Amino acid sequence: MKPDLSVIRAFTPAGKLRASINLGNPILAGKDVSGAPTGVSVDLARAFATTLGVALELVVFDSAGKSVQAVSDEQADVGFFAIDPRRGETIAFTDPYVLIEGYYMVRDESTIRVNDDVDKPSNRVAVGEGSAYDLFLTRELKHAQIVRAPTSPTVVRTFLDEGVEVAAGVKQQLEADARQAPGLRLLNERFMVIRQAMGLPKSRGAAAAETLRAFVEEAKASGFVAQALDRHKITGASVAPAA
C-alpha cells in the first residue's frame, strides 16, 4: 500500500528520495564494472523509492561516518547503518535487516590468541573511523589504544604500515585482506554482532519512521533481503529475525 502523501513528503523534501550509500562496507555496497553503486543497500533503496512512488538519488560515500553524517545533517533522507546509541541521537533506526560479525585480526606471530588478550595497554587496535566497531570499541576497550584509519577498507593497510598490534573490522573484509597479505590470522570468535538497519533523520516524524520500519520488516519476511544477499553473492551475513 502506498504511504500517505504527508509521509511521502517527509521522505522527499528535495523532491526525490536521497539514499546515503556507504561503499566502505563491502557486505552491503560496492561498485559494478561500470563504476555504478550496487549491492544489498542499493537494492533496498530502489525498492523503497518504488514503494513511495518517487525518484531515487544515490548519495555515495566511502565511509560509514560520512554516510551517517549525511543523514544526520539531512543531506540524505534514508541510510543504511549499524545501530548504535550515539548515532541514535539524530537518526531513527528500523530494526536490523542483516546481521554481520565483527572480528579481530593479528599477525601470525602475535601472542594474542583470544579476544580477552586485546584490551591491554601494550596493544593498539586499528579501526575504520566512524564505523560501528569504532563506536563500540571506543566504549568497550578500557586499556588498548584506538588507531583510526580513514575508512574501513583501509584498516588493514593502516595496521600493516603503522605496525599496529590488532586490526578490527567486518569479518569478510578482514578475511579478504588477509588473503592479500600472508602472515595474518583472525581470532576465533567475534567481538560483536553488527546490526545493520535503515534509518532516517528523527526530525521527519513518527509516521515516516513507522513506514520505514514496516518496509524493512516486509523486506525480511518476503525474502527480498535473502534474495539480495544471494544475488550479490554475499556470504557470512544473515538475515535478521523479525522484530
C-alpha positions as CSV (number, residue, x, y, z in Angstrom):
1,M,0.0,0.0,0.0
2,K,1.4,3.4,-1.0
3,P,2.0,5.7,2.1
4,D,0.1,8.8,2.8
5,L,1.1,11.9,0.9
6,S,2.3,13.5,4.1
7,V,4.7,10.6,4.7
8,I,6.0,10.8,1.1
9,R,6.7,14.5,1.6
10,A,8.5,13.8,4.8
11,F,10.9,11.5,2.9
12,T,11.3,13.7,-0.1
13,P,11.9,17.4,0.9
14,A,14.2,17.7,-2.1
15,G,11.5,16.2,-4.4
16,K,13.2,12.8,-4.6
17,L,14.4,10.1,-2.2
18,R,18.1,10.7,-1.4
19,A,19.6,7.4,-0.1
20,S,23.0,7.5,1.6
21,I,25.2,4.6,0.5
22,N,28.3,3.5,2.3
23,L,30.9,1.9,0.0
24,G,33.1,1.2,3.0
25,N,31.1,-1.9,3.9
26,P,31.6,-4.5,1.1
27,I,28.8,-6.7,2.6
28,L,26.2,-4.0,1.7
29,A,27.5,-2.0,-1.2
30,G,30.2,-1.7,-3.8
31,K,30.6,-0.7,-7.5
32,D,29.8,-2.7,-10.6
33,V,32.1,-2.9,-13.7
34,S,30.8,0.4,-14.9
35,G,31.5,2.1,-11.5
36,A,27.9,2.4,-10.5
37,P,26.9,1.6,-6.9
38,T,25.5,-1.8,-6.4
39,G,24.7,-4.2,-3.5
40,V,22.1,-5.1,-0.9
41,S,21.6,-1.5,0.3
42,V,21.2,-0.2,-3.2
43,D,18.5,-2.8,-3.9
44,L,16.7,-1.8,-0.7
45,A,16.9,1.9,-1.6
46,R,15.4,1.2,-5.0
47,A,12.6,-0.9,-3.6
48,F,11.8,1.8,-1.0
49,A,11.7,4.5,-3.6
50,T,9.3,2.3,-5.6
51,T,7.1,1.9,-2.5
52,L,6.9,5.7,-2.1
53,G,6.4,6.1,-5.9
54,V,9.3,8.7,-6.1
55,A,12.6,9.1,-8.0
56,L,15.8,7.9,-6.3
57,E,19.1,9.6,-5.9
58,L,22.1,7.6,-4.5
59,V,24.4,9.7,-2.4
60,V,27.6,7.7,-2.2
61,F,30.3,7.9,0.5
62,D,33.5,5.9,1.2
63,S,33.0,5.5,4.9
64,A,30.2,4.9,7.5
65,G,31.0,8.1,9.3
66,K,30.3,10.3,6.3
67,S,27.2,8.3,5.3
68,V,25.8,8.7,8.8
69,Q,26.6,12.4,8.9
70,A,24.7,13.0,5.6
71,V,21.5,11.7,7.1
72,S,22.1,13.4,10.5
73,D,22.6,16.7,8.6
74,E,19.5,15.9,6.4
75,Q,21.6,15.9,3.2
76,A,20.1,12.5,2.7
77,D,16.7,11.1,3.6
78,V,17.5,7.5,4.4
79,G,20.6,5.5,5.0
80,F,22.0,2.0,5.8
81,F,23.9,1.9,9.1
82,A,24.8,-0.3,12.1
83,I,22.5,0.5,15.0
84,D,24.5,2.5,17.7
85,P,23.3,4.6,20.6
86,R,25.4,7.6,19.5
87,R,24.0,7.6,16.0
88,G,20.6,7.2,17.5
89,E,20.8,10.7,18.9
90,T,19.9,12.1,15.5
91,I,18.7,9.1,13.5
92,A,15.6,6.9,13.9
93,F,16.5,3.3,13.2
94,T,14.4,0.4,12.0
95,D,15.1,-3.0,13.4
96,P,18.0,-4.7,11.7
97,Y,17.7,-6.4,8.3
98,V,21.1,-8.0,8.3
99,L,23.5,-9.3,11.0
100,I,27.3,-9.1,10.4
101,E,30.1,-10.2,12.7
102,G,33.0,-8.0,13.9
103,Y,36.3,-9.8,14.3
104,Y,39.9,-9.0,15.4
105,M,43.0,-9.8,13.2
106,V,46.6,-10.1,14.3
107,R,49.9,-11.3,12.8
108,D,50.7,-15.0,12.9
109,E,53.5,-14.4,15.5
110,S,51.3,-12.4,17.8
111,T,50.9,-13.7,21.4
112,I,47.2,-12.5,21.2
113,R,45.1,-15.7,21.0
114,V,41.7,-14.8,22.2
115,N,39.6,-11.6,22.4
116,D,40.3,-11.1,26.1
117,D,44.0,-10.6,25.2
118,V,43.3,-7.5,23.1
119,D,42.3,-4.9,25.8
120,K,45.8,-4.3,27.3
121,P,47.9,-1.1,27.4
122,S,50.5,-2.6,25.2
123,N,48.0,-3.0,22.3
124,R,46.8,-0.6,19.6
125,V,43.6,-1.5,17.7
126,A,43.1,-0.2,14.1
127,V,39.5,0.6,13.2
128,G,37.7,2.4,10.4
129,E,36.9,5.9,11.6
130,G,33.2,6.4,12.5
131,S,32.4,2.7,11.8
132,A,30.1,0.7,14.1
133,Y,33.0,-1.2,15.6
134,D,34.9,2.1,16.2
135,L,32.0,3.4,18.2
136,F,31.6,0.1,20.0
137,L,35.3,-0.4,20.8
138,T,35.7,3.2,21.9
139,R,33.1,2.5,24.6
140,E,34.2,-1.1,25.5
141,L,38.0,-1.0,25.4
142,K,39.4,0.3,28.6
143,H,43.2,-0.1,28.2
144,A,44.1,-0.7,24.5
145,Q,44.6,2.4,22.3
146,I,42.3,3.0,19.2
147,V,44.1,3.9,16.0
148,R,41.6,5.2,13.3
149,A,42.1,4.5,9.6
150,P,40.3,6.9,7.2
151,T,37.8,4.2,6.1
152,S,37.1,0.5,6.9
153,P,38.7,-0.8,3.7
154,T,42.0,0.9,4.7
155,V,42.1,-0.6,8.2
156,V,44.5,-3.5,7.3
157,R,46.8,-1.1,5.4
158,T,47.0,1.1,8.5
159,F,47.5,-2.0,10.7
160,L,50.5,-3.1,8.5
161,D,52.0,0.3,7.7
162,E,51.9,1.6,11.3
163,G,52.8,-1.7,13.0
164,V,49.6,-1.8,15.0
165,E,49.0,-4.9,17.1
166,V,45.4,-5.6,16.2
167,A,43.0,-4.8,13.3
168,A,39.3,-4.8,13.9
169,G,36.5,-4.9,11.3
170,V,33.9,-6.8,9.4
171,K,34.9,-10.5,9.2
172,Q,34.6,-10.8,5.4
173,Q,36.7,-7.6,4.8
174,L,39.4,-8.8,7.1
175,E,39.4,-12.3,5.5
176,A,39.7,-10.8,2.0
177,D,42.6,-8.5,3.1
178,A,44.4,-11.4,4.8
179,R,44.4,-13.4,1.6
180,Q,46.3,-10.5,0.0
181,A,48.9,-10.2,2.9
182,P,50.3,-13.6,4.1
183,G,51.1,-14.0,7.8
184,L,47.9,-12.7,9.2
185,R,45.1,-14.6,11.2
186,L,41.7,-13.8,12.6
187,L,40.9,-14.6,16.2
188,N,38.5,-17.5,16.5
189,E,35.5,-15.6,18.0
190,R,33.6,-12.4,17.1
191,F,33.8,-9.4,19.4
192,M,30.4,-8.0,18.3
193,V,27.4,-8.6,16.1
194,I,26.8,-5.6,13.9
195,R,23.1,-5.0,13.4
196,Q,22.6,-3.3,10.1
197,A,19.4,-1.3,9.8
198,M,17.9,1.5,7.8
199,G,17.5,5.0,9.3
200,L,16.1,8.4,8.6
201,P,16.5,11.8,10.4
202,K,14.5,11.9,13.6
203,S,13.0,15.2,12.5
204,R,11.0,13.5,9.8
205,G,8.5,12.3,12.4
206,A,7.0,9.1,13.8
207,A,4.8,8.3,10.8
208,A,7.8,8.3,8.5
209,A,9.8,6.2,10.9
210,E,7.0,3.7,11.2
211,T,6.7,3.5,7.4
212,L,10.4,2.7,7.0
213,R,10.2,0.2,9.9
214,A,7.3,-1.6,8.2
215,F,9.2,-1.6,4.8
216,V,12.2,-3.3,6.4
217,E,10.1,-6.0,8.1
218,E,8.3,-6.8,4.9
219,A,11.6,-6.9,3.0
220,K,12.8,-9.6,5.5
221,A,9.5,-11.5,5.6
222,S,9.1,-11.6,1.8
223,G,12.6,-13.0,1.2
224,F,13.7,-9.8,-0.5
225,V,16.8,-9.4,1.8
226,A,17.8,-13.0,1.5
227,Q,17.5,-12.9,-2.3
228,A,19.6,-9.7,-2.4
229,L,22.3,-11.4,-0.3
230,D,22.2,-14.4,-2.7
231,R,22.2,-12.2,-5.8
232,H,25.3,-10.3,-4.8
233,K,27.0,-13.5,-3.6
234,I,27.3,-12.3,0.0
235,T,28.4,-14.9,2.5
236,G,28.9,-14.6,6.2
237,A,25.9,-12.3,6.7
238,S,22.5,-13.4,7.8
239,V,19.0,-12.0,7.5
240,A,18.0,-10.6,10.9
241,P,15.0,-12.1,12.6
242,A,11.6,-10.4,12.5
243,A,11.2,-7.7,15.0
